[in-house]
Amino acid sequence: MQKIRGKLGGVEIGDGHPTRIMAVLNLSPESFYKGSVALGAAVERALELEKYSDFLDVGAMSTAPYLETWIPPEKELERLKAVLPDIVKNVKIPISVDTYRPQVAEYALKMGASIINDVTGGWLYPDMCRVAADHGASVVLMAREKTPKKGRQPIDRVLEALRGSVERFEQCGVDPERIAVDPGIGFPLLPPRDEPYVVRGEYRHGDENWPWWKWDLHIIAYLPKLRALGKPVVIGVSRKSFLRRVAGVDSPEEVLPASVAAEAVAVLNGAHVVRTHNPRETRQAAKLGEALRLVDRA
């Protein structure tokens, strides 16, 4: 079987390497999990997360698709400019910027970030691939469909969306070894424009056969199919709403046990990087997933 390898911010990821942990640091008070938000003490919080993490993913605008979290790019940049230079100066692990806006990514890369985490897969702003290529950046491309492919299995729809993103970024000059993919747990169809966009209801992927939370479960169960892309897989399930639905709890604060369980399963099924709000607990879950993956089940 072909080994899948790559690099994020100079750190080797993929088959044969330990599961890497990407910690979340939010500068957005609108974020769905308030425990991830660090406004007055962002550097201190970053240094604490660094103890358990391989990457730090900094976001200045929440992209939770079921909440009113949109802000204009000027506000997103203002939040980043207030703290990113100090974070880069003090944190030694690679910095990722969680943004889909090229001007925000360009600023972050100039300041010393080395990874772009684009939750639109580069589809909302095609110029993002030029920014990544010009700076030699690594990218995490999330699966997002412009229109629903009704009647198909979720994992096949995710594969097709990711394949298109990967091809676009490779064709515009991004190093193929610096591309990782994210199946987009918790994210519905791509917004038509960069403006306030909230999605609610049971069928957020445009198919009445697939309620949103069953879609997410299907993707995690069939995660091994993403190997067909030949790219390392980044997974983000931490405290997300499908877990709350399954566990029967109401808030992200209550769902840590289900989060780490889902992370262990995702690693067992082939995830190479886990993006998380709670890296200390996630590192233990990842080690369990790795150990199970290595068990000979012939």
Rosetta blueprint (number, residue, H / E / L):
1 M L
2 Q L
3 K L
4 I L
5 R E
6 G E
7 K E
8 L E
9 G L
10 G L
11 V E
12 E E
13 I E
14 G E
15 D L
16 G L
17 H L
18 P L
19 T L
20 R E
21 I E
22 M E
23 A E
24 V E
25 L E
26 N E
27 L L
28 S L
29 P L
30 E L
31 S L
32 F L
33 Y L
34 K H
35 G H
36 S H
37 V E
38 A L
39 L L
40 G L
41 A L
42 A H
43 V H
44 E H
45 R H
46 A H
47 L H
48 E H
49 L H
50 E H
51 K L
52 Y L
53 S L
54 D L
55 F E
56 L E
57 D E
58 V E
59 G E
60 A L
61 M L
62 S L
63 T L
64 A L
65 P L
66 Y L
67 L L
68 E L
69 T L
70 W L
71 I L
72 P L
73 P H
74 E H
75 K H
76 E H
77 L H
78 E H
79 R H
80 L H
81 K H
82 A H
83 V H
84 L H
85 P H
86 D H
87 I H
88 V H
89 K H
90 N H
91 V L
92 K L
93 I L
94 P L
95 I E
96 S E
97 V E
98 D E
99 T L
100 Y L
101 R L
102 P H
103 Q H
104 V H
105 A H
106 E H
107 Y H
108 A H
109 L H
110 K H
111 M H
112 G L
113 A L
114 S L
115 I E
116 I E
117 N E
118 D E
119 V L
120 T L
121 G L
122 G L
123 W L
124 L L
125 Y L
126 P L
127 D L
128 M H
129 C H
130 R H
131 V H
132 A H
133 A H
134 D H
135 H H
136 G L
137 A L
138 S E
139 V E
140 V E
141 L E
142 M E
143 A L
144 R L
145 E L
146 K L
147 T L
148 P L
149 K L
150 K L
151 G L
152 R L
153 Q L
154 P H
155 I H
156 D H
157 R H
158 V H
159 L H
160 E H
161 A H
162 L H
163 R H
164 G H
165 S H
166 V H
167 E H
168 R H
169 F H
170 E H
171 Q H
172 C L
173 G L
174 V L
175 D L
176 P H
177 E H
178 R H
179 I E
180 A E
181 V E
182 D E
183 P L
184 G L
185 I L
186 G L
187 F L
188 P L
189 L L
190 L L
191 P L
192 P L
193 R L
194 D L
195 E L
196 P L
197 Y L
198 V L
199 V L
200 R L
201 G L
202 E L
203 Y L
204 R L
205 H L
206 G L
207 D L
208 E L
209 N L
210 W L
211 P L
212 W H
213 W H
214 K H
215 W H
216 D H
217 L H
218 H H
219 I H
220 I H
221 A H
222 Y L
223 L H
224 P H
225 K H
226 L H
227 R H
228 A H
229 L H
230 G L
231 K L
232 P L
233 V E
234 V E
235 I E
236 G L
237 V L
238 S L
239 R L
240 K L
241 S H
242 F H
243 L H
244 R H
245 R H
246 V H
247 A H
248 G L
249 V L
250 D L
251 S L
252 P H
253 E H
254 E H
255 V L
256 L H
257 P H
258 A H
259 S H
260 V H
261 A H
262 A H
263 E H
264 A H
265 V H
266 A H
267 V H
268 L H
269 N L
270 G L
271 A L
272 H L
273 V E
274 V E
275 R E
276 T E
277 H L
278 N L
279 P H
280 R H
281 E H
282 T H
283 R H
284 Q H
285 A H
286 A H
287 K H
288 L H
289 G H
290 E H
291 A H
292 L H
293 R H
294 L L
295 V L
296 D L
297 R L
298 A L
